[in-house]
């Protein structure tokens, strides 16, 4: 393919594919372990199995897959090979690998095994293998092991280096989770070592969202999102320090989950998992701490992130007398129009108050009153507050609506995407905090920021599923805000997507970063268009 126009694997994508260990011939004939970039469509083509049969064999009700998931390719159960400790055949880690207390990513990490370490399997269970390392026994994911018949020259249970306890410091920080230290500031740089949760560190230098620290005789960069200020030295390096919880406030709000959602003991990803709530479940929140709310599901209570909740009901507030001097409701001179892709509506005039809804770019608001930089607006059968900084006053009737037939959500998503033009292509990333996006990650982020709720999935599922409306053929003439889909880029089938900014040019996260391409002028893209969707 042309290096200037084609999508190529990122280094992360190549590594993710290359580390999948192959089962023996018997297992390979009856099962398939899901790799990064796999879709049901690509798996069915690879193994000559129809999509219908593939779903039936595995009792699948949707097209969603998880890396490491084992799929049956016929009606019989796949063979699981259990290596024994005396077989003489070992495995080698292909990356720094967490060994956990039990088989599953939700279990505690016992130790991080370095890349290239030879291990002897004790037991296999699905996509996980039980091994011993550093005097501890636990479970590691098969996706980061490769077969090896050569026994290591050094002892199989080396003693990990224990870093010296950090000196107390008034400006020390504490890790709130197991945290990768990288060569430079950015998730695309190599990992030097994984620092355990609760480790006190002394900042050397700060650059944006990253901090330079030393640990275990090495110096590198860690993300500030997993550090908390601390003036207390941990008693030992392994003693975890829980992050201080934001101030809580009581609320009375119902939500519907927009994805399968983890419930945790505290308001943050560093807290232990309590249970999971299925997508589409209605829950009631009784208190809020930052961007987390406290809910109860099936008799178990804990905190969930508001990023995966959609408001379903609000308690009507007391009637408010409109301020005659403000625009919107009853004002004959001008309108108030939202001037940002997506604007939160809150219960009170504070960014710390609960979010009860959202308004989007171009929407005309009915203003009740204005005070201290906040508008109180009508929303549904109640009122809420929005920041006046993101609302503009325009002469009555001059608010411009999107052109007929265009997608308002798509127009707003374009405005979000344009903010990140030039950022790198980052495999599997759907958040600018990671330094960039992959193509479907950009779509997920831009549309959710624009107020259009969609789950995080891949290109093939966005194309074949009900998301963003019905499929439109490649002869369809698109408008700004429509989605364009391409096939046979880095893999067979639907594999790339972007947002049209007019009838011919689209914005997308490609090999050379987030930017623009024109279909009619570039044969690579023109030959691979499979169709469009209009959100």
ZASE-776740 format. One record per residue (C-alpha): x, y, z. Coordinates in steps of 0.5 Angstrom, whole numbers, plus 500, padded with zeros to 3 digits. Layout:
BEGIN
XYZ/...
//
This chain:
BEGIN
500500500/502507499/506510505/503517504/495514504/495507507/494506514/499502517/500498524/502502530/508499534/503497539/498494534/504489531/506487538/499486540/498481535/505478535/505476542/499471542/501464543/499459538/495453541/497445539/494443532/488440536/486446539/487450533/482446529/476447534/478454537/480461536/483466541/481473540/487478538/487485538/484488532/480481531/472482529/467476528/467478521/475477520/475470525/469467520/473469514/480466517/476459519/471459514/465459519/459463517/457469522/451465524/454459526/460462530/455466534/451460535/457456537/459461542/452463545/453470542/448476542/452481540/458482536/462485542/469481543/474481548/482480547/484473550/477470549/476463546/471462541/469455539/469454531/465448531/459445535/464441540/468444546/475446545/481442547/484445553/492443554/494443561/502443561/505440567/511443571/515437569/514437562/521441560/517446556/517453558/514459556/517466555/514473557/514478551/512484555/513486563/507482565/503482571/502476576/495476579/492472585/487469581/485468573/482475571/484482571/480484577/484480582/490483585/497484582/502480586/508482582/510484575/514479571/520483567/520481559/524475557/523471563/522464562/517461566/514453567/507453566/503449572/496450570/492453565/485455565/482459559/486465557/490464563/496460566/498459573/506460574/511461580/516467580/520470585/517466591/510467589/505463585/499466581/496467574/498471568/495472561/497467555/497473551/503475553/507468553/510465548/512458547/520456549/523449549/530452552/530452560/533459562/541459564/539463571/535460576/527460575/525464581/530470581/529475587/526481584/530488586/527491592/528499592/530502598/524506602/524513599/526519604/520523607/519529603/513534604/512535597/512527596/507524591/504517592/501512587/494510587/495504582/500500579/503505575/508504569/514509569/516510561/522513558/519520556/512523557/507520553/504513553/507511546/514511550/517504552/515502559/522502564/518499570/512498573/511502580/507498585/500502588/502506594/509507593/511514595/515518590/519525590/517529583/524531579/520535574/513536571/511537564/504538563/500531565/507528566/512528572/519525572/521521578/526516580/524508582/528502583/535505580/531508574/529515572/523516568/516519567/509517570/502520569/499525574/492522574/495516578/499520583/496524589/500529594/502526601/506529606/506522610/512517608/509510607/511505613/514500607/514501599/508496599/504499604/498502599/495509601/488510598/487517595/483522599/476522596/473529594/468532598/461528597/454531597/447528597/443527591/437524589/437522581/436516577/440514571/441508566/448505565/450506557/455500558/457494563/459498569/464497574/461498582/467500586/468501594/470508593/470514588/476512583/479506579/484505585/478502589/476494589/471492585/464490588/460488582/458490575/452493573/449491566/448496560/441499560/440498567/436503571/440505578/438511583/444515586/444518593/450521593/456524589/463525590/467528584/465525577/463518581/456517584/454512590/448507587/446500590/445494585/442487587/443489594/451491593/452498594/458502591/461508586/460508579/463513574/458518571/461518564/457511563/451514566/445517562/440521566/433518566/429523571/430529575/426531581/422538579/425544583/420549585/418554580/423560579/420567577/424569570/428575571/425580566/432583564/435576561/434573554/431567552/424566556/420571554/425576551/423579545/430582543/435576543/436568543/441565548/445559543/450554546/457556543/460549545/460542542/457539549/455543555/453540562/447542565/448542573/443542579/446548582/451554579/457550581/462545577/462541583/454540583/451534580/450533572/443532570/443533563/447536557/445541551/449541544/452546539/447551536/441549541/437555543/436556551/430558555/433562560/430563567/435568570/443570570/447570576/455570577/457567570/451562570/445561567/439558570/435554564/429550563/430543561/425538561/420539567/425542571/431547571/438547571/444551571/449552565/456556565/455563561/462562558/459557553/453561551/452567546/447572545/444573538/439577535/432574535/431569530/438569527/440563530/443558525/441551524/445546521/443545513/437540512/439533512/445534516/447531523/447536528/451530533/456530527/457537526/458538534/463531533/467535528/468541532/471536538/475532533/478539530/481541537/486535536/488535529/496533529/496529535/499522534/495515532/495511538/493504538/486502542/486509545/479513545/482519550/486525549/489524555/493518552/496522547/492521541/487516538/486510534/480511528/474508532/477511539/476518536/469517533/467514540/470520544/468526539/461523539/460522546/463529548/458532543/452529547/451523542/452516547/455510543/459505547/467504545/467498540/471497533/470499526/466493524/461493529/460501528/459499521/454492522/451494528/445499529/450505532/449511528/443509523/443505517/448503512/448508506/452505500/458508497/454512491/451516497/453523497/455525504/454531508/458534513/457530520/456523516/461518518/465514512/467507512/473504509/475496508/481492507/486497510/490494515/486488515/480485511/473487512/471494515/477497518/477504518/472510519/472518519/467524519/466527513/467535513/464536507/462532501/469529499/474531505/474527512/477528518/480521522/485518526/490515521/497513521/500520521/496522526/489526526/488530520/484530513/484527507/480527500/477521497/476524490/484526490/486519493/486513490/487509496/481512500/477512494/478505492/476502499/470506501/464501503/459506505/456512510/452513516/448519518/448519526/
//
